[in-house]
């Protein structure tokens, strides 16, 4: 049985053939929203940055940058770079108190970490499975 093609007009005014397959898919995000999400996920894609965020998120009232270096056994420069990248991605905030800098996880960071915790596969194969 042959499929009937119909035309629909896209939001940009061009015609799109609807042949029942490969007619295109779209997501609801703007280019800027995609950019923000990719930046946040890329910031988490490095072990030092990820663990630094975990430490910051686990501390009430802020974490001093100087506390992260010994906790992760990395250089001060690595901590500084990691925290800067997390800050640029909107995952931590920074405040100065005298000569010290304190970092707090943003609400977005906390929610992303919660999603990771809730969907992490277990040794028994539960959670995080795809159909």
N, CA, C and O of each residue as an XYZ file, in Angstrom:
524
protein
N       0.851     -1.162      0.000
C       0.000      0.000      0.000
C       0.899      1.228      0.000
O       1.813      1.322      0.819
N       0.658      2.153     -0.890
C       1.469      3.361     -1.013
C       1.037      4.385      0.017
O      -0.145      4.512      0.336
N       2.020      5.113      0.532
C       1.724      6.184      1.486
C       1.360      7.443      0.736
O       1.931      7.747     -0.311
N       0.423      8.159      1.273
C       0.087      9.454      0.700
C       0.968     10.498      1.347
O       1.148     10.506      2.564
N       1.507     11.364      0.541
C       2.308     12.451      1.082
C       1.433     13.669      1.267
O       0.598     13.992      0.422
N       1.638     14.336      2.379
C       0.948     15.594      2.611
C       2.001     16.629      2.927
O       3.099     16.303      3.380
N       1.665     17.849      2.688
C       2.610     18.919      2.983
C       2.138     19.690      4.186
O       0.945     19.937      4.360
N       3.065     20.059      4.992
C       2.755     20.941      6.109
C       3.746     22.078      6.042
O       4.847     21.927      5.514
N       3.360     23.193      6.566
C       4.223     24.361      6.528
C       4.928     24.483      7.866
O       4.290     24.512      8.918
N       6.251     24.553      7.816
C       7.046     24.724      9.027
C       6.915     26.152      9.530
O       6.403     27.030      8.836
N       7.388     26.365     10.747
C       7.323     27.703     11.335
C       8.142     28.723     10.549
O       7.873     29.921     10.622
N       9.140     28.256      9.799
C       9.935     29.192      8.999
C       9.337     29.441      7.616
O       9.936     30.138      6.797
N       8.150     28.870      7.353
C       7.450     29.114      6.102
C       7.761     28.134      4.995
O       7.156     28.214      3.926
N       8.697     27.198      5.213
C       9.016     26.229      4.172
C       8.093     25.031      4.294
O       7.568     24.741      5.369
N       7.902     24.339      3.181
C       7.026     23.171      3.175
C       7.824     21.945      3.591
O       9.000     21.806      3.256
N       7.166     21.065      4.323
C       7.789     19.818      4.733
C       6.912     18.674      4.264
O       5.709     18.663      4.527
N       7.499     17.717      3.575
C       6.735     16.557      3.129
C       6.560     15.622      4.308
O       7.504     15.357      5.053
N       5.352     15.128      4.471
C       5.070     14.172      5.538
C       4.847     12.822      4.892
O       3.751     12.515      4.424
N       5.897     12.019      4.871
C       5.759     10.704      4.262
C       5.638      9.620      5.326
O       5.769      8.434      5.022
N       5.391     10.014      6.561
C       5.202      9.049      7.631
C       6.496      8.614      8.284
O       6.478      8.024      9.364
N       7.594      8.890      7.659
C       8.885      8.529      8.232
C       9.886      9.615      7.863
O       9.805     10.225      6.797
N      10.800      9.833      8.740
C      11.868     10.800      8.485
C      11.341     12.192      8.160
O      11.943     12.936      7.386
N      10.222     12.525      8.757
C       9.650     13.848      8.515
C      10.274     14.897      9.411
O       9.910     16.071      9.353
N      11.209     14.476     10.235
C      11.922     15.418     11.092
C      11.400     15.422     12.507
O      10.223     15.167     12.760
N      12.278     15.710     13.403
C      11.923     15.843     14.810
C      12.528     17.133     15.324
O      13.522     17.625     14.788
N      11.939     17.660     16.338
C      12.430     18.883     16.948
C      12.353     18.739     18.456
O      11.582     17.931     18.973
N      13.150     19.517     19.150
C      13.045     19.592     20.602
C      12.652     21.019     20.959
O      12.793     21.927     20.139
N      12.166     21.217     22.165
C      11.635     22.535     22.515
C      12.667     23.559     22.982
O      12.289     24.673     23.344
N      13.941     23.224     22.986
C      14.946     24.129     23.534
C      15.473     25.106     22.495
O      15.603     24.780     21.315
N      15.769     26.299     22.957
C      16.405     27.292     22.086
C      17.894     26.965     21.977
O      18.420     26.161     22.746
N      18.548     27.583     21.035
C      19.988     27.393     20.887
C      20.743     27.787     22.142
O      21.708     27.120     22.517
N      20.322     28.858     22.798
C      20.973     29.311     24.034
C      20.771     28.296     25.154
O      21.690     28.039     25.931
N      19.575     27.718     25.243
C      19.316     26.715     26.275
C      20.177     25.472     26.052
O      20.702     24.900     27.008
N      20.321     25.060     24.814
C      21.188     23.920     24.498
C      22.623     24.242     24.904
O      23.305     23.409     25.500
N      23.076     25.440     24.583
C      24.439     25.862     24.933
C      24.664     25.822     26.446
O      25.702     25.344     26.904
N      23.707     26.316     27.214
C      23.832     26.308     28.677
C      23.885     24.888     29.220
O      24.679     24.590     30.112
N      23.039     24.007     28.681
C      23.026     22.618     29.137
C      24.328     21.911     28.790
O      24.882     21.186     29.617
N      24.817     22.115     27.580
C      26.072     21.481     27.164
C      27.229     21.989     28.023
O      28.099     21.208     28.410
N      27.249     23.279     28.323
C      28.296     23.833     29.189
C      28.268     23.185     30.572
O      29.314     22.833     31.117
N      27.072     23.028     31.138
C      26.950     22.419     32.467
C      27.409     20.966     32.442
O      28.155     20.531     33.319
N      26.965     20.222     31.443
C      27.354     18.815     31.368
C      28.841     18.658     31.075
O      29.483     17.755     31.611
N      29.394     19.520     30.237
C      30.831     19.465     29.949
C      31.639     19.772     31.204
O      32.694     19.178     31.425
N      31.153     20.691     32.022
C      31.854     21.026     33.266
C      31.905     19.826     34.203
O      32.853     19.682     34.975
N      30.902     18.971     34.143
C      30.881     17.778     34.988
C      31.676     16.624     34.383
O      31.853     15.590     35.026
N      32.155     16.794     33.155
C      32.825     15.720     32.445
C      34.296     15.551     32.768
O      35.030     14.940     31.990
N      34.736     16.070     33.879
C      36.124     15.947     34.316
C      36.098     15.528     35.778
O      35.362     16.105     36.578
N      36.891     14.536     36.126
C      36.840     13.972     37.478
C      37.128     15.013     38.561
O      36.439     15.043     39.580
N      38.127     15.858     38.357
C      38.451     16.871     39.367
C      37.292     17.837     39.552
O      36.919     18.150     40.683
N      36.717     18.313     38.450
C      35.588     19.244     38.555
C      34.383     18.575     39.198
O      33.712     19.165     40.044
N      34.112     17.334     38.788
C      32.961     16.614     39.341
C      33.119     16.411     40.849
O      32.193     16.674     41.616
N      34.285     15.948     41.265
C      34.498     15.717     42.698
C      34.526     17.027     43.476
O      34.054     17.077     44.612
N      35.069     18.080     42.887
C      35.050     19.389     43.553
C      33.609     19.840     43.765
O      33.267     20.349     44.832
N      32.771     19.657     42.760
C      31.362     20.024     42.909
C      30.692     19.179     43.982
O      29.898     19.695     44.768
N      31.000     17.898     44.024
C      30.431     17.026     45.069
C      30.826     17.537     46.457
O      29.991     17.581     47.360
N      32.083     17.918     46.630
C      32.537     18.435     47.925
C      31.819     19.731     48.282
O      31.355     19.901     49.409
N      31.731     20.637     47.322
C      31.072     21.924     47.563
C      29.602     21.701     47.904
O      29.076     22.323     48.827
N      28.942     20.821     47.168
C      27.515     20.572     47.390
C      27.247     19.899     48.735
O      26.162     20.040     49.298
N      28.235     19.169     49.247
C      28.053     18.442     50.507
C      28.297     19.306     51.736
O      28.075     18.857     52.860
N      28.748     20.532     51.537
C      29.123     21.402     52.646
C      28.119     22.526     52.815
O      27.827     23.254     51.866
N      27.594     22.669     54.015
C      26.683     23.774     54.330
C      27.489     25.042     54.558
O      28.539     25.005     55.200
N      27.017     26.142     54.047
C      27.660     27.421     54.305
C      28.854     27.739     53.438
O      29.503     28.767     53.632
N      29.155     26.881     52.489
C      30.246     27.155     51.565
C      31.510     26.391     51.894
O      31.778     26.046     53.044
N      32.267     26.141     50.861
C      33.532     25.428     50.982
C      34.649     26.367     50.560
O      34.596     26.964     49.485
N      35.651     26.495     51.405
C      36.813     27.302     51.046
C      37.612     26.538     49.991
O      37.813     25.329     50.105
N      38.061     27.255     48.970
C      38.853     26.623     47.927
C      40.055     25.878     48.473
O      40.466     24.866     47.907
N      40.628     26.371     49.577
C      41.811     25.743     50.162
C      41.511     24.359     50.743
O      42.431     23.565     50.936
N      40.253     24.060     51.020
C      39.877     22.754     51.570
C      39.794     21.675     50.497
O      39.878     20.484     50.800
N      39.631     22.087     49.255
C      39.426     21.126     48.177
C      40.734     20.480     47.740
O      40.763     19.296     47.406
N      41.812     21.252     47.742
C      43.119     20.750     47.302
C      43.529     19.476     48.044
O      43.826     18.476     47.390
N      43.559     19.468     49.384
C      43.957     18.230     50.062
C      42.909     17.121     49.950
O      43.255     15.940     49.939
N      41.644     17.496     49.868
C      40.592     16.484     49.775
C      40.678     15.698     48.468
O      40.377     14.505     48.438
N      41.087     16.363     47.393
C      41.178     15.706     46.088
C      42.599     15.312     45.722
O      42.816     14.631     44.720
N      43.576     15.738     46.531
C      44.988     15.462     46.273
C      45.401     15.947     44.880
O      46.009     15.221     44.095
N      45.043     17.208     44.611
C      45.432     17.859     43.355
C      46.053     19.205     43.698
O      45.952     19.673     44.833
N      46.689     19.819     42.724
C      47.355     21.097     42.959
C      46.354     22.231     43.146
O      45.185     22.123     42.774
N      46.841     23.318     43.732
C      46.011     24.502     43.911
C      45.560     25.029     42.557
O      44.430     25.497     42.418
N      46.437     24.956     41.558
C      46.090     25.405     40.211
C      44.958     24.589     39.606
O      44.073     25.133     38.946
N      44.992     23.281     39.835
C      43.930     22.409     39.319
C      42.598     22.729     39.985
O      41.554     22.728     39.333
N      42.638     23.002     41.288
C      41.416     23.371     42.014
C      40.879     24.696     41.495
O      39.679     24.839     41.261
N      41.762     25.652     41.319
C      41.353     26.962     40.830
C      40.703     26.862     39.453
O      39.660     27.469     39.209
N      41.319     26.098     38.558
C      40.752     25.904     37.219
C      39.403     25.208     37.291
O      38.459     25.601     36.604
N      39.311     24.174     38.123
C      38.061     23.421     38.242
C      36.934     24.312     38.745
O      35.832     24.298     38.195
N      37.209     25.081     39.784
C      36.175     25.943     40.354
C      35.779     27.063     39.391
O      34.613     27.454     39.334
N      36.741     27.572     38.646
C      36.427     28.601     37.646
C      35.507     28.045     36.568
O      34.546     28.698     36.163
N      35.804     26.849     36.113
C      34.964     26.228     35.075
C      33.566     25.950     35.610
O      32.579     26.176     34.909
N      33.471     25.462     36.843
C      32.157     25.212     37.446
C      31.381     26.513     37.617
O      30.166     26.553     37.425
N      32.087     27.561     37.975
C      31.447     28.877     38.129
C      30.969     29.405     36.781
O      29.854     29.914     36.675
N      31.795     29.288     35.762
C      31.414     29.729     34.416
C      30.187     28.977     33.904
O      29.378     29.531     33.160
N      30.054     27.720     34.304
C      28.923     26.895     33.873
C      27.682     27.114     34.736
O      26.640     26.506     34.492
N      27.789     27.981     35.744
C      26.637     28.267     36.590
C      26.343     27.199     37.627
O      25.214     27.092     38.108
N      27.353     26.406     37.976
C      27.140     25.321     38.933
C      27.602     25.663     40.341
O      27.193     25.006     41.299
N      28.443     26.675     40.483
C      28.841     27.157     41.811
C      28.837     28.679     41.811
O      28.983     29.327     40.775
N      28.667     29.222     43.000
C      28.825     30.659     43.206
C      30.044     30.857     44.092
O      30.469     29.936     44.790
N      30.606     32.065     44.061
C      31.808     32.349     44.850
C      31.604     33.640     45.622
O      31.057     34.616     45.109
N      32.057     33.620     46.865
C      32.059     34.853     47.656
C      33.413     34.969     48.347
O      34.047     33.969     48.684
N      33.838     36.207     48.546
C      35.116     36.464     49.205
C      34.855     36.889     50.639
O      33.954     37.679     50.919
N      35.651     36.357     51.528
C      35.662     36.777     52.931
C      37.126     36.996     53.285
O      37.870     36.047     53.532
N      37.524     38.259     53.303
C      38.938     38.566     53.516
C      39.743     38.048     52.345
O      39.458     38.370     51.192
N      40.743     37.250     52.641
C      41.560     36.698     51.556
C      41.083     35.326     51.092
O      41.686     34.727     50.201
N      40.010     34.830     51.688
C      39.514     33.493     51.359
C      38.332     33.570     50.400
O      37.553     34.523     50.420
N      38.219     32.547     49.563
C      37.082     32.433     48.641
C      36.291     31.185     49.015
O      36.837     30.093     49.174
N      34.992     31.389     49.147
C      34.091     30.289     49.496
C      33.161     30.003     48.328
O      32.707     30.915     47.637
N      32.890     28.740     48.124
C      32.071     28.297     46.998
C      30.842     27.562     47.513
O      30.908     26.788     48.467
N      29.718     27.827     46.852
C      28.455     27.144     47.146
C      27.914     26.563     45.848
O      28.075     27.157     44.782
N      27.280     25.411     45.936
C      26.629     24.823     44.766
C      25.342     25.588     44.486
O      24.632     25.986     45.410
N      25.050     25.786     43.218
C      23.795     26.424     42.839
C      22.666     25.395     42.918
O      22.907     24.193     43.029
N      21.447     25.886     42.858
C      20.282     24.991     42.848
C      20.349     24.053     41.640
O      20.012     22.874     41.744
N      20.778     24.576     40.514
C      20.886     23.735     39.318
C      21.876     22.597     39.546
O      21.605     21.453     39.178
N      23.007     22.903     40.143
C      24.006     21.871     40.427
C      23.435     20.818     41.364
O      23.614     19.620     41.142
N      22.752     21.259     42.405
C      22.168     20.318     43.364
C      21.168     19.393     42.674
O      21.134     18.193     42.946
N      20.368     19.948     41.794
C      19.373     19.134     41.093
C      20.031     18.167     40.112
O      19.586     17.027     39.981
N      21.079     18.605     39.423
C      21.802     17.699     38.525
C      22.427     16.542     39.303
O      22.362     15.392     38.869
N      23.028     16.846     40.444
C      23.619     15.789     41.269
C      22.553     14.839     41.787
O      22.779     13.630     41.852
N      21.395     15.371     42.155
C      20.281     14.518     42.592
C      19.858     13.558     41.485
O      19.628     12.376     41.740
N      19.754     14.060     40.263
C      19.371     13.205     39.133
C      20.413     12.107     38.930
O      20.054     10.954     38.693
N      21.679     12.447     39.018
C      22.729     11.436     38.880
C      22.623     10.387     39.979
O      22.760      9.192     39.716
N      22.379     10.831     41.213
C      22.236      9.894     42.325
C      21.042      8.964     42.127
O      21.126      7.764     42.389
N      19.939      9.529     41.666
C      18.704      8.754     41.508
C      18.755      7.789     40.331
O      18.024      6.798     40.321
N      19.590      8.051     39.352
C      19.602      7.227     38.141
C      20.863      6.385     37.988
O      21.025      5.702     36.977
N      21.751      6.420     38.965
C      22.999      5.657     38.893
C      22.695      4.163     38.949
O      21.958      3.710     39.825
N      23.263      3.392     38.011
C      23.065      1.944     38.063
C      23.693      1.371     39.333
O      24.714      1.864     39.813
N      23.079      0.347     39.855
C      23.629     -0.333     41.028
C      24.312     -1.613     40.579
O      24.235     -1.990     39.409
N      24.975     -2.275     41.506
C      25.632     -3.546     41.194
C      24.623     -4.600     40.755
O      24.970     -5.550     40.053
N      23.373     -4.424     41.174
C      22.331     -5.390     40.829
C      21.649     -5.046     39.509
O      20.677     -5.694     39.119
N      22.160     -4.025     38.824
C      21.594     -3.671     37.534
C      20.354     -2.809     37.614
O      19.685     -2.596     36.603
N      20.031     -2.307     38.798
C      18.841     -1.477     38.944
C      19.182     -0.026     38.668
O      20.313      0.408     38.890
N      18.221      0.710     38.192
C      18.381      2.141     37.972
C      19.254      2.435     36.773
O      20.181      1.687     36.462
N      18.955      3.505     36.119
C      19.754      3.949     35.002
C      19.678      3.069     33.765
O      20.397      3.303     32.794
N      18.807      2.049     33.788
C      18.703      1.160     32.640
C      17.865      1.793     31.553
O      16.929      2.547     31.818
N      18.216      1.477     30.345
C      17.436      1.941     29.204
C      16.653      0.761     28.656
O      17.118     -0.379     28.694
N      15.474      1.039     28.152
C      14.676     -0.068     27.588
C      15.314     -0.656     26.354
O      14.772     -1.590     25.763
